[in-house]
Amino acid sequence: MKEAEAVIQEISSLILTWEPKLLELNDEFLGAGKNKQNRTIKQILGHLIDSTSNNTHRVIHLQYQKSPSG
């Protein structure tokens, strides 16, 4: 459990560090720049959040299966 607590503390620290910085970014900036795939910063961030949510769900779901195949 100590490892989990360390991970939780690190994630909490990252959130406290980055949340104010991200909140300072305005919508014009977030929607203006595009990468090679023609995605804005806002779209990329949304994709990362969605992927994190989906992967967290998968990990939790797998913990309750008898085997990795189901």
CHARMM internal coordinates of N, CA and C (Angstrom, degrees):
IC EDIT
DIST 1 N 1 CA 1.4495
DIST 1 CA 1 C 1.5310
ANGL 1 N 1 CA 1 C 111.62
DIST 1 C 2 N 1.3300
ANGL 1 CA 1 C 2 N 117.18
DIHE 1 N 1 CA 1 C 2 N -25.41
DIST 2 N 2 CA 1.4560
ANGL 1 C 2 N 2 CA 119.01
DIHE 1 CA 1 C 2 N 2 CA -179.38
DIST 2 CA 2 C 1.5259
ANGL 2 N 2 CA 2 C 110.99
DIHE 1 C 2 N 2 CA 2 C -64.19
DIST 2 C 3 N 1.3303
ANGL 2 CA 2 C 3 N 116.30
DIHE 2 N 2 CA 2 C 3 N -34.52
DIST 3 N 3 CA 1.4694
ANGL 2 C 3 N 3 CA 119.30
DIHE 2 CA 2 C 3 N 3 CA 177.56
DIST 3 CA 3 C 1.5239
ANGL 3 N 3 CA 3 C 110.51
DIHE 2 C 3 N 3 CA 3 C -64.68
DIST 3 C 4 N 1.3098
ANGL 3 CA 3 C 4 N 116.74
DIHE 3 N 3 CA 3 C 4 N -42.96
DIST 4 N 4 CA 1.4687
ANGL 3 C 4 N 4 CA 120.88
DIHE 3 CA 3 C 4 N 4 CA 179.29
DIST 4 CA 4 C 1.5266
ANGL 4 N 4 CA 4 C 110.27
DIHE 3 C 4 N 4 CA 4 C -63.11
DIST 4 C 5 N 1.3158
ANGL 4 CA 4 C 5 N 116.91
DIHE 4 N 4 CA 4 C 5 N -41.62
DIST 5 N 5 CA 1.4648
ANGL 4 C 5 N 5 CA 120.43
DIHE 4 CA 4 C 5 N 5 CA 178.91
DIST 5 CA 5 C 1.5222
ANGL 5 N 5 CA 5 C 111.16
DIHE 4 C 5 N 5 CA 5 C -63.15
DIST 5 C 6 N 1.3352
ANGL 5 CA 5 C 6 N 116.71
DIHE 5 N 5 CA 5 C 6 N -37.73
DIST 6 N 6 CA 1.4647
ANGL 5 C 6 N 6 CA 120.49
DIHE 5 CA 5 C 6 N 6 CA 178.18
DIST 6 CA 6 C 1.5255
ANGL 6 N 6 CA 6 C 110.63
DIHE 5 C 6 N 6 CA 6 C -65.95
DIST 6 C 7 N 1.3202
ANGL 6 CA 6 C 7 N 116.35
DIHE 6 N 6 CA 6 C 7 N -40.66
DIST 7 N 7 CA 1.4656
ANGL 6 C 7 N 7 CA 120.57
DIHE 6 CA 6 C 7 N 7 CA 178.25
DIST 7 CA 7 C 1.5196
ANGL 7 N 7 CA 7 C 110.18
DIHE 6 C 7 N 7 CA 7 C -65.01
DIST 7 C 8 N 1.3115
ANGL 7 CA 7 C 8 N 116.84
DIHE 7 N 7 CA 7 C 8 N -43.77
DIST 8 N 8 CA 1.4646
ANGL 7 C 8 N 8 CA 121.10
DIHE 7 CA 7 C 8 N 8 CA 179.00
DIST 8 CA 8 C 1.5304
ANGL 8 N 8 CA 8 C 110.27
DIHE 7 C 8 N 8 CA 8 C -61.16
DIST 8 C 9 N 1.3170
ANGL 8 CA 8 C 9 N 116.78
DIHE 8 N 8 CA 8 C 9 N -42.79
DIST 9 N 9 CA 1.4597
ANGL 8 C 9 N 9 CA 120.39
DIHE 8 CA 8 C 9 N 9 CA 178.70
DIST 9 CA 9 C 1.5248
ANGL 9 N 9 CA 9 C 111.64
DIHE 8 C 9 N 9 CA 9 C -63.28
DIST 9 C 10 N 1.3279
ANGL 9 CA 9 C 10 N 116.89
DIHE 9 N 9 CA 9 C 10 N -40.85
DIST 10 N 10 CA 1.4645
ANGL 9 C 10 N 10 CA 120.87
DIHE 9 CA 9 C 10 N 10 CA 179.61
DIST 10 CA 10 C 1.5291
ANGL 10 N 10 CA 10 C 110.84
DIHE 9 C 10 N 10 CA 10 C -66.23
DIST 10 C 11 N 1.3245
ANGL 10 CA 10 C 11 N 117.11
DIHE 10 N 10 CA 10 C 11 N -42.95
DIST 11 N 11 CA 1.4678
ANGL 10 C 11 N 11 CA 120.64
DIHE 10 CA 10 C 11 N 11 CA 178.09
DIST 11 CA 11 C 1.5231
ANGL 11 N 11 CA 11 C 109.99
DIHE 10 C 11 N 11 CA 11 C -63.21
DIST 11 C 12 N 1.3215
ANGL 11 CA 11 C 12 N 116.82
DIHE 11 N 11 CA 11 C 12 N -43.56
DIST 12 N 12 CA 1.4673
ANGL 11 C 12 N 12 CA 120.72
DIHE 11 CA 11 C 12 N 12 CA 178.50
DIST 12 CA 12 C 1.5210
ANGL 12 N 12 CA 12 C 111.08
DIHE 11 C 12 N 12 CA 12 C -60.80
DIST 12 C 13 N 1.3154
ANGL 12 CA 12 C 13 N 116.27
DIHE 12 N 12 CA 12 C 13 N -40.83
DIST 13 N 13 CA 1.4625
ANGL 12 C 13 N 13 CA 120.99
DIHE 12 CA 12 C 13 N 13 CA 178.53
DIST 13 CA 13 C 1.5298
ANGL 13 N 13 CA 13 C 110.96
DIHE 12 C 13 N 13 CA 13 C -63.80
DIST 13 C 14 N 1.3269
ANGL 13 CA 13 C 14 N 116.39
DIHE 13 N 13 CA 13 C 14 N -43.25
DIST 14 N 14 CA 1.4658
ANGL 13 C 14 N 14 CA 120.31
DIHE 13 CA 13 C 14 N 14 CA 178.58
DIST 14 CA 14 C 1.5267
ANGL 14 N 14 CA 14 C 111.45
DIHE 13 C 14 N 14 CA 14 C -62.76
DIST 14 C 15 N 1.3158
ANGL 14 CA 14 C 15 N 116.13
DIHE 14 N 14 CA 14 C 15 N -40.34
DIST 15 N 15 CA 1.4643
ANGL 14 C 15 N 15 CA 119.96
DIHE 14 CA 14 C 15 N 15 CA 178.91
DIST 15 CA 15 C 1.5228
ANGL 15 N 15 CA 15 C 110.38
DIHE 14 C 15 N 15 CA 15 C -63.87
DIST 15 C 16 N 1.3281
ANGL 15 CA 15 C 16 N 116.15
DIHE 15 N 15 CA 15 C 16 N -45.93
DIST 16 N 16 CA 1.4720
ANGL 15 C 16 N 16 CA 119.74
DIHE 15 CA 15 C 16 N 16 CA 179.80
DIST 16 CA 16 C 1.5302
ANGL 16 N 16 CA 16 C 111.54
DIHE 15 C 16 N 16 CA 16 C -62.63
DIST 16 C 17 N 1.3176
ANGL 16 CA 16 C 17 N 117.18
DIHE 16 N 16 CA 16 C 17 N -33.06
DIST 17 N 17 CA 1.4633
ANGL 16 C 17 N 17 CA 121.16
DIHE 16 CA 16 C 17 N 17 CA 179.63
DIST 17 CA 17 C 1.5219
ANGL 17 N 17 CA 17 C 111.87
DIHE 16 C 17 N 17 CA 17 C -75.41
DIST 17 C 18 N 1.3242
ANGL 17 CA 17 C 18 N 116.52
DIHE 17 N 17 CA 17 C 18 N -45.42
DIST 18 N 18 CA 1.4643
ANGL 17 C 18 N 18 CA 120.27
DIHE 17 CA 17 C 18 N 18 CA -170.58
DIST 18 CA 18 C 1.5195
ANGL 18 N 18 CA 18 C 115.76
DIHE 17 C 18 N 18 CA 18 C -91.35
DIST 18 C 19 N 1.3274
ANGL 18 CA 18 C 19 N 118.39
DIHE 18 N 18 CA 18 C 19 N -27.00
DIST 19 N 19 CA 1.4640
ANGL 18 C 19 N 19 CA 119.60
DIHE 18 CA 18 C 19 N 19 CA -178.30
DIST 19 CA 19 C 1.5303
ANGL 19 N 19 CA 19 C 112.37
DIHE 18 C 19 N 19 CA 19 C -55.95
DIST 19 C 20 N 1.3308
ANGL 19 CA 19 C 20 N 119.73
DIHE 19 N 19 CA 19 C 20 N -49.88
DIST 20 N 20 CA 1.4736
ANGL 19 C 20 N 20 CA 118.73
DIHE 19 CA 19 C 20 N 20 CA 179.89
DIST 20 CA 20 C 1.5335
ANGL 20 N 20 CA 20 C 112.63
DIHE 19 C 20 N 20 CA 20 C -61.85
DIST 20 C 21 N 1.3266
ANGL 20 CA 20 C 21 N 116.49
DIHE 20 N 20 CA 20 C 21 N -37.08
DIST 21 N 21 CA 1.4625
ANGL 20 C 21 N 21 CA 119.92
DIHE 20 CA 20 C 21 N 21 CA 179.96
DIST 21 CA 21 C 1.5282
ANGL 21 N 21 CA 21 C 110.90
DIHE 20 C 21 N 21 CA 21 C -65.50
DIST 21 C 22 N 1.3284
ANGL 21 CA 21 C 22 N 116.41
DIHE 21 N 21 CA 21 C 22 N -42.68
DIST 22 N 22 CA 1.4703
ANGL 21 C 22 N 22 CA 120.50
DIHE 21 CA 21 C 22 N 22 CA -179.85
DIST 22 CA 22 C 1.5210
ANGL 22 N 22 CA 22 C 111.34
DIHE 21 C 22 N 22 CA 22 C -69.04
DIST 22 C 23 N 1.3276
ANGL 22 CA 22 C 23 N 116.85
DIHE 22 N 22 CA 22 C 23 N -36.58
DIST 23 N 23 CA 1.4665
ANGL 22 C 23 N 23 CA 120.25
DIHE 22 CA 22 C 23 N 23 CA 179.63
DIST 23 CA 23 C 1.5263
ANGL 23 N 23 CA 23 C 112.42
DIHE 22 C 23 N 23 CA 23 C -67.42
DIST 23 C 24 N 1.3267
ANGL 23 CA 23 C 24 N 116.61
DIHE 23 N 23 CA 23 C 24 N -22.75
DIST 24 N 24 CA 1.4718
ANGL 23 C 24 N 24 CA 120.61
DIHE 23 CA 23 C 24 N 24 CA 178.38
DIST 24 CA 24 C 1.5256
ANGL 24 N 24 CA 24 C 112.68
DIHE 23 C 24 N 24 CA 24 C -74.85
DIST 24 C 25 N 1.3178
ANGL 24 CA 24 C 25 N 117.08
DIHE 24 N 24 CA 24 C 25 N -20.21
DIST 25 N 25 CA 1.4651
ANGL 24 C 25 N 25 CA 120.34
DIHE 24 CA 24 C 25 N 25 CA -178.54
DIST 25 CA 25 C 1.5251
ANGL 25 N 25 CA 25 C 109.68
DIHE 24 C 25 N 25 CA 25 C -72.74
DIST 25 C 26 N 1.3263
ANGL 25 CA 25 C 26 N 116.68
DIHE 25 N 25 CA 25 C 26 N 132.40
DIST 26 N 26 CA 1.4652
ANGL 25 C 26 N 26 CA 119.15
DIHE 25 CA 25 C 26 N 26 CA -178.93
DIST 26 CA 26 C 1.5317
ANGL 26 N 26 CA 26 C 110.94
DIHE 25 C 26 N 26 CA 26 C -89.13
DIST 26 C 27 N 1.3228
ANGL 26 CA 26 C 27 N 115.41
DIHE 26 N 26 CA 26 C 27 N 161.08
DIST 27 N 27 CA 1.4631
ANGL 26 C 27 N 27 CA 121.41
DIHE 26 CA 26 C 27 N 27 CA -176.89
DIST 27 CA 27 C 1.5263
ANGL 27 N 27 CA 27 C 112.35
DIHE 26 C 27 N 27 CA 27 C -61.15
DIST 27 C 28 N 1.3123
ANGL 27 CA 27 C 28 N 116.56
DIHE 27 N 27 CA 27 C 28 N -33.61
DIST 28 N 28 CA 1.4703
ANGL 27 C 28 N 28 CA 119.83
DIHE 27 CA 27 C 28 N 28 CA -180.00
DIST 28 CA 28 C 1.5326
ANGL 28 N 28 CA 28 C 110.40
DIHE 27 C 28 N 28 CA 28 C -62.22
DIST 28 C 29 N 1.3244
ANGL 28 CA 28 C 29 N 115.67
DIHE 28 N 28 CA 28 C 29 N -45.26
DIST 29 N 29 CA 1.4601
ANGL 28 C 29 N 29 CA 120.68
DIHE 28 CA 28 C 29 N 29 CA 178.40
DIST 29 CA 29 C 1.5250
ANGL 29 N 29 CA 29 C 110.98
DIHE 28 C 29 N 29 CA 29 C -64.66
DIST 29 C 30 N 1.3327
ANGL 29 CA 29 C 30 N 116.14
DIHE 29 N 29 CA 29 C 30 N -45.36
DIST 30 N 30 CA 1.4622
ANGL 29 C 30 N 30 CA 120.69
DIHE 29 CA 29 C 30 N 30 CA -177.16
DIST 30 CA 30 C 1.5238
ANGL 30 N 30 CA 30 C 112.74
DIHE 29 C 30 N 30 CA 30 C -65.51
DIST 30 C 31 N 1.3247
ANGL 30 CA 30 C 31 N 117.17
DIHE 30 N 30 CA 30 C 31 N -28.37
DIST 31 N 31 CA 1.4602
ANGL 30 C 31 N 31 CA 120.51
DIHE 30 CA 30 C 31 N 31 CA -177.70
DIST 31 CA 31 C 1.5093
ANGL 31 N 31 CA 31 C 114.56
DIHE 30 C 31 N 31 CA 31 C -98.05
DIST 31 C 32 N 1.3252
ANGL 31 CA 31 C 32 N 117.18
DIHE 31 N 31 CA 31 C 32 N -8.95
DIST 32 N 32 CA 1.4683
ANGL 31 C 32 N 32 CA 120.07
DIHE 31 CA 31 C 32 N 32 CA -173.06
DIST 32 CA 32 C 1.5216
ANGL 32 N 32 CA 32 C 113.44
DIHE 31 C 32 N 32 CA 32 C -85.00
DIST 32 C 33 N 1.3041
ANGL 32 CA 32 C 33 N 117.47
DIHE 32 N 32 CA 32 C 33 N -54.43
DIST 33 N 33 CA 1.4654
ANGL 32 C 33 N 33 CA 120.37
DIHE 32 CA 32 C 33 N 33 CA -174.74
DIST 33 CA 33 C 1.5104
ANGL 33 N 33 CA 33 C 112.58
DIHE 32 C 33 N 33 CA 33 C -69.76
DIST 33 C 34 N 1.3052
ANGL 33 CA 33 C 34 N 115.16
DIHE 33 N 33 CA 33 C 34 N 141.93
DIST 34 N 34 CA 1.4663
ANGL 33 C 34 N 34 CA 119.61
DIHE 33 CA 33 C 34 N 34 CA 178.57
DIST 34 CA 34 C 1.5217
ANGL 34 N 34 CA 34 C 108.68
DIHE 33 C 34 N 34 CA 34 C -127.78
DIST 34 C 35 N 1.3321
ANGL 34 CA 34 C 35 N 115.82
DIHE 34 N 34 CA 34 C 35 N 146.63
DIST 35 N 35 CA 1.4483
ANGL 34 C 35 N 35 CA 119.82
DIHE 34 CA 34 C 35 N 35 CA 176.90
DIST 35 CA 35 C 1.5321
ANGL 35 N 35 CA 35 C 110.16
DIHE 34 C 35 N 35 CA 35 C -93.46
DIST 35 C 36 N 1.3180
ANGL 35 CA 35 C 36 N 116.85
DIHE 35 N 35 CA 35 C 36 N -170.56
DIST 36 N 36 CA 1.4733
ANGL 35 C 36 N 36 CA 120.94
DIHE 35 CA 35 C 36 N 36 CA -178.02
DIST 36 CA 36 C 1.5263
ANGL 36 N 36 CA 36 C 112.16
DIHE 35 C 36 N 36 CA 36 C -62.25
DIST 36 C 37 N 1.3257
ANGL 36 CA 36 C 37 N 116.96
DIHE 36 N 36 CA 36 C 37 N -23.72
DIST 37 N 37 CA 1.4664
ANGL 36 C 37 N 37 CA 121.53
DIHE 36 CA 36 C 37 N 37 CA 179.90
DIST 37 CA 37 C 1.5221
ANGL 37 N 37 CA 37 C 111.84
DIHE 36 C 37 N 37 CA 37 C -94.29
DIST 37 C 38 N 1.3284
ANGL 37 CA 37 C 38 N 116.33
DIHE 37 N 37 CA 37 C 38 N 11.71
DIST 38 N 38 CA 1.4611
ANGL 37 C 38 N 38 CA 123.49
DIHE 37 CA 37 C 38 N 38 CA 178.05
DIST 38 CA 38 C 1.5325
ANGL 38 N 38 CA 38 C 112.71
DIHE 37 C 38 N 38 CA 38 C 64.36
DIST 38 C 39 N 1.3410
ANGL 38 CA 38 C 39 N 116.26
DIHE 38 N 38 CA 38 C 39 N 32.84
DIST 39 N 39 CA 1.4579
ANGL 38 C 39 N 39 CA 121.10
DIHE 38 CA 38 C 39 N 39 CA 178.35
DIST 39 CA 39 C 1.5258
ANGL 39 N 39 CA 39 C 109.73
DIHE 38 C 39 N 39 CA 39 C -106.67
DIST 39 C 40 N 1.3281
ANGL 39 CA 39 C 40 N 115.58
DIHE 39 N 39 CA 39 C 40 N 141.49
DIST 40 N 40 CA 1.4585
ANGL 39 C 40 N 40 CA 120.87
DIHE 39 CA 39 C 40 N 40 CA 177.02
DIST 40 CA 40 C 1.5279
ANGL 40 N 40 CA 40 C 109.46
DIHE 39 C 40 N 40 CA 40 C -83.13
DIST 40 C 41 N 1.3289
ANGL 40 CA 40 C 41 N 115.49
DIHE 40 N 40 CA 40 C 41 N 167.44
DIST 41 N 41 CA 1.4614
ANGL 40 C 41 N 41 CA 120.48
DIHE 40 CA 40 C 41 N 41 CA 177.01
DIST 41 CA 41 C 1.5246
ANGL 41 N 41 CA 41 C 109.87
DIHE 40 C 41 N 41 CA 41 C -59.29
DIST 41 C 42 N 1.3102
ANGL 41 CA 41 C 42 N 116.45
DIHE 41 N 41 CA 41 C 42 N -41.07
DIST 42 N 42 CA 1.4677
ANGL 41 C 42 N 42 CA 121.23
DIHE 41 CA 41 C 42 N 42 CA -179.71
DIST 42 CA 42 C 1.5381
ANGL 42 N 42 CA 42 C 110.72
DIHE 41 C 42 N 42 CA 42 C -61.93
DIST 42 C 43 N 1.3367
ANGL 42 CA 42 C 43 N 117.22
DIHE 42 N 42 CA 42 C 43 N -41.49
DIST 43 N 43 CA 1.4614
ANGL 42 C 43 N 43 CA 120.85
DIHE 42 CA 42 C 43 N 43 CA 178.63
DIST 43 CA 43 C 1.5239
ANGL 43 N 43 CA 43 C 111.39
DIHE 42 C 43 N 43 CA 43 C -66.83
DIST 43 C 44 N 1.3224
ANGL 43 CA 43 C 44 N 116.73
DIHE 43 N 43 CA 43 C 44 N -40.84
DIST 44 N 44 CA 1.4656
ANGL 43 C 44 N 44 CA 120.70
DIHE 43 CA 43 C 44 N 44 CA 179.41
DIST 44 CA 44 C 1.5214
ANGL 44 N 44 CA 44 C 110.11
DIHE 43 C 44 N 44 CA 44 C -64.71
DIST 44 C 45 N 1.3264
ANGL 44 CA 44 C 45 N 117.33
DIHE 44 N 44 CA 44 C 45 N -45.43
DIST 45 N 45 CA 1.4602
ANGL 44 C 45 N 45 CA 121.18
DIHE 44 CA 44 C 45 N 45 CA 178.95
DIST 45 CA 45 C 1.5309
ANGL 45 N 45 CA 45 C 110.83
DIHE 44 C 45 N 45 CA 45 C -62.46
DIST 45 C 46 N 1.3205
ANGL 45 CA 45 C 46 N 117.27
DIHE 45 N 45 CA 45 C 46 N -42.03
DIST 46 N 46 CA 1.4620
ANGL 45 C 46 N 46 CA 120.97
DIHE 45 CA 45 C 46 N 46 CA 176.82
DIST 46 CA 46 C 1.5157
ANGL 46 N 46 CA 46 C 111.76
DIHE 45 C 46 N 46 CA 46 C -60.78
DIST 46 C 47 N 1.3247
ANGL 46 CA 46 C 47 N 116.37
DIHE 46 N 46 CA 46 C 47 N -40.80
DIST 47 N 47 CA 1.4696
ANGL 46 C 47 N 47 CA 121.14
DIHE 46 CA 46 C 47 N 47 CA 178.28
DIST 47 CA 47 C 1.5307
ANGL 47 N 47 CA 47 C 110.57
DIHE 46 C 47 N 47 CA 47 C -63.67
DIST 47 C 48 N 1.3381
ANGL 47 CA 47 C 48 N 116.85
DIHE 47 N 47 CA 47 C 48 N -43.13
DIST 48 N 48 CA 1.4640
ANGL 47 C 48 N 48 CA 120.30
DIHE 47 CA 47 C 48 N 48 CA 179.58
DIST 48 CA 48 C 1.5299
ANGL 48 N 48 CA 48 C 111.59
DIHE 47 C 48 N 48 CA 48 C -63.80
DIST 48 C 49 N 1.3215
ANGL 48 CA 48 C 49 N 116.53
DIHE 48 N 48 CA 48 C 49 N -41.01
DIST 49 N 49 CA 1.4695
ANGL 48 C 49 N 49 CA 120.33
DIHE 48 CA 48 C 49 N 49 CA 178.34
DIST 49 CA 49 C 1.5248
ANGL 49 N 49 CA 49 C 110.52
DIHE 48 C 49 N 49 CA 49 C -65.06
DIST 49 C 50 N 1.3287
ANGL 49 CA 49 C 50 N 116.86
DIHE 49 N 49 CA 49 C 50 N -43.64
DIST 50 N 50 CA 1.4633
ANGL 49 C 50 N 50 CA 121.32
DIHE 49 CA 49 C 50 N 50 CA 178.80
DIST 50 CA 50 C 1.5255
ANGL 50 N 50 CA 50 C 111.09
DIHE 49 C 50 N 50 CA 50 C -62.40
DIST 50 C 51 N 1.3259
ANGL 50 CA 50 C 51 N 116.75
DIHE 50 N 50 CA 50 C 51 N -44.03
DIST 51 N 51 CA 1.4655
ANGL 50 C 51 N 51 CA 121.20
DIHE 50 CA 50 C 51 N 51 CA 179.55
DIST 51 CA 51 C 1.5286
ANGL 51 N 51 CA 51 C 111.09
DIHE 50 C 51 N 51 CA 51 C -63.42
DIST 51 C 52 N 1.3325
ANGL 51 CA 51 C 52 N 116.23
DIHE 51 N 51 CA 51 C 52 N -41.15
DIST 52 N 52 CA 1.4589
ANGL 51 C 52 N 52 CA 120.40
DIHE 51 CA 51 C 52 N 52 CA 178.75
DIST 52 CA 52 C 1.5198
ANGL 52 N 52 CA 52 C 110.61
DIHE 51 C 52 N 52 CA 52 C -62.02
DIST 52 C 53 N 1.3104
ANGL 52 CA 52 C 53 N 116.32
DIHE 52 N 52 CA 52 C 53 N -43.95
DIST 53 N 53 CA 1.4636
ANGL 52 C 53 N 53 CA 120.90
DIHE 52 CA 52 C 53 N 53 CA 179.27
DIST 53 CA 53 C 1.5298
ANGL 53 N 53 CA 53 C 111.04
DIHE 52 C 53 N 53 CA 53 C -62.07
DIST 53 C 54 N 1.3218
ANGL 53 CA 53 C 54 N 116.23
DIHE 53 N 53 CA 53 C 54 N -46.78
DIST 54 N 54 CA 1.4686
ANGL 53 C 54 N 54 CA 120.18
DIHE 53 CA 53 C 54 N 54 CA 179.98
DIST 54 CA 54 C 1.5225
ANGL 54 N 54 CA 54 C 111.89
DIHE 53 C 54 N 54 CA 54 C -63.33
DIST 54 C 55 N 1.3260
ANGL 54 CA 54 C 55 N 117.08
DIHE 54 N 54 CA 54 C 55 N -42.83
DIST 55 N 55 CA 1.4635
ANGL 54 C 55 N 55 CA 120.15
DIHE 54 CA 54 C 55 N 55 CA -178.67
DIST 55 CA 55 C 1.5230
ANGL 55 N 55 CA 55 C 111.80
DIHE 54 C 55 N 55 CA 55 C -68.77
DIST 55 C 56 N 1.3326
ANGL 55 CA 55 C 56 N 117.23
DIHE 55 N 55 CA 55 C 56 N -36.67
DIST 56 N 56 CA 1.4640
ANGL 55 C 56 N 56 CA 120.56
DIHE 55 CA 55 C 56 N 56 CA 176.44
DIST 56 CA 56 C 1.5249
ANGL 56 N 56 CA 56 C 109.82
DIHE 55 C 56 N 56 CA 56 C -62.77
DIST 56 C 57 N 1.3179
ANGL 56 CA 56 C 57 N 116.63
DIHE 56 N 56 CA 56 C 57 N -42.86
DIST 57 N 57 CA 1.4647
ANGL 56 C 57 N 57 CA 120.87
DIHE 56 CA 56 C 57 N 57 CA 177.89
DIST 57 CA 57 C 1.5224
ANGL 57 N 57 CA 57 C 110.29
DIHE 56 C 57 N 57 CA 57 C -60.33
DIST 57 C 58 N 1.3163
ANGL 57 CA 57 C 58 N 116.95
DIHE 57 N 57 CA 57 C 58 N -43.73
DIST 58 N 58 CA 1.4728
ANGL 57 C 58 N 58 CA 120.66
DIHE 57 CA 57 C 58 N 58 CA -179.42
DIST 58 CA 58 C 1.5178
ANGL 58 N 58 CA 58 C 111.62
DIHE 57 C 58 N 58 CA 58 C -62.40
DIST 58 C 59 N 1.3248
ANGL 58 CA 58 C 59 N 117.12
DIHE 58 N 58 CA 58 C 59 N -44.60
DIST 59 N 59 CA 1.4638
ANGL 58 C 59 N 59 CA 120.90
DIHE 58 CA 58 C 59 N 59 CA -178.74
DIST 59 CA 59 C 1.5275
ANGL 59 N 59 CA 59 C 110.12
DIHE 58 C 59 N 59 CA 59 C -62.82
DIST 59 C 60 N 1.3142
ANGL 59 CA 59 C 60 N 116.82
DIHE 59 N 59 CA 59 C 60 N -45.52
DIST 60 N 60 CA 1.4656
ANGL 59 C 60 N 60 CA 120.08
DIHE 59 CA 59 C 60 N 60 CA 179.52
DIST 60 CA 60 C 1.5265
ANGL 60 N 60 CA 60 C 110.51
DIHE 59 C 60 N 60 CA 60 C -63.83
DIST 60 C 61 N 1.3304
ANGL 60 CA 60 C 61 N 116.54
DIHE 60 N 60 CA 60 C 61 N -43.38
DIST 61 N 61 CA 1.4629
ANGL 60 C 61 N 61 CA 120.56
DIHE 60 CA 60 C 61 N 61 CA 179.83
DIST 61 CA 61 C 1.5318
ANGL 61 N 61 CA 61 C 111.03
DIHE 60 C 61 N 61 CA 61 C -62.14
DIST 61 C 62 N 1.3291
ANGL 61 CA 61 C 62 N 117.41
DIHE 61 N 61 CA 61 C 62 N -41.87
DIST 62 N 62 CA 1.4678
ANGL 61 C 62 N 62 CA 121.19
DIHE 61 CA 61 C 62 N 62 CA -178.67
DIST 62 CA 62 C 1.5230
ANGL 62 N 62 CA 62 C 111.95
DIHE 61 C 62 N 62 CA 62 C -64.36
DIST 62 C 63 N 1.3005
ANGL 62 CA 62 C 63 N 118.50
DIHE 62 N 62 CA 62 C 63 N -28.21
DIST 63 N 63 CA 1.4600
ANGL 62 C 63 N 63 CA 121.27
DIHE 62 CA 62 C 63 N 63 CA -179.60
DIST 63 CA 63 C 1.5206
ANGL 63 N 63 CA 63 C 112.03
DIHE 62 C 63 N 63 CA 63 C -64.06
DIST 63 C 64 N 1.3136
ANGL 63 CA 63 C 64 N 117.89
DIHE 63 N 63 CA 63 C 64 N -22.97
DIST 64 N 64 CA 1.4499
ANGL 63 C 64 N 64 CA 121.53
DIHE 63 CA 63 C 64 N 64 CA -176.79
DIST 64 CA 64 C 1.5212
ANGL 64 N 64 CA 64 C 113.20
DIHE 63 C 64 N 64 CA 64 C -101.39
DIST 64 C 65 N 1.3297
ANGL 64 CA 64 C 65 N 117.77
DIHE 64 N 64 CA 64 C 65 N 5.00
DIST 65 N 65 CA 1.4573
ANGL 64 C 65 N 65 CA 121.24
DIHE 64 CA 64 C 65 N 65 CA 177.44
DIST 65 CA 65 C 1.5297
ANGL 65 N 65 CA 65 C 109.51
DIHE 64 C 65 N 65 CA 65 C -93.18
DIST 65 C 66 N 1.3131
ANGL 65 CA 65 C 66 N 116.25
DIHE 65 N 65 CA 65 C 66 N 150.21
DIST 66 N 66 CA 1.4674
ANGL 65 C 66 N 66 CA 121.07
DIHE 65 CA 65 C 66 N 66 CA 179.69
DIST 66 CA 66 C 1.5141
ANGL 66 N 66 CA 66 C 111.52
DIHE 65 C 66 N 66 CA 66 C -70.47
DIST 66 C 67 N 1.3302
ANGL 66 CA 66 C 67 N 116.25
DIHE 66 N 66 CA 66 C 67 N -34.59
DIST 67 N 67 CA 1.4689
ANGL 66 C 67 N 67 CA 120.96
DIHE 66 CA 66 C 67 N 67 CA 178.46
DIST 67 CA 67 C 1.5092
ANGL 67 N 67 CA 67 C 108.57
DIHE 66 C 67 N 67 CA 67 C -143.49
DIST 67 C 68 N 1.3421
ANGL 67 CA 67 C 68 N 117.64
DIHE 67 N 67 CA 67 C 68 N 161.54
DIST 68 N 68 CA 1.4669
ANGL 67 C 68 N 68 CA 119.77
DIHE 67 CA 67 C 68 N 68 CA -178.90
DIST 68 CA 68 C 1.5307
ANGL 68 N 68 CA 68 C 114.14
DIHE 67 C 68 N 68 CA 68 C -59.92
DIST 68 C 69 N 1.3195
ANGL 68 CA 68 C 69 N 117.64
DIHE 68 N 68 CA 68 C 69 N -24.93
DIST 69 N 69 CA 1.4619
ANGL 68 C 69 N 69 CA 119.94
DIHE 68 CA 68 C 69 N 69 CA -178.72
DIST 69 CA 69 C 1.5135
ANGL 69 N 69 CA 69 C 112.98
DIHE 68 C 69 N 69 CA 69 C -84.27
DIST 69 C 70 N 1.3029
ANGL 69 CA 69 C 70 N 118.80
DIHE 69 N 69 CA 69 C 70 N -5.79
DIST 70 N 70 CA 1.4403
ANGL 69 C 70 N 70 CA 120.63
DIHE 69 CA 69 C 70 N 70 CA 176.30
DIST 70 CA 70 C 1.4720
ANGL 70 N 70 CA 70 C 111.86
DIHE 69 C 70 N 70 CA 70 C 119.98
END
COOR INIT
IC SEED 1 N 1 CA 1 C
IC BUILD
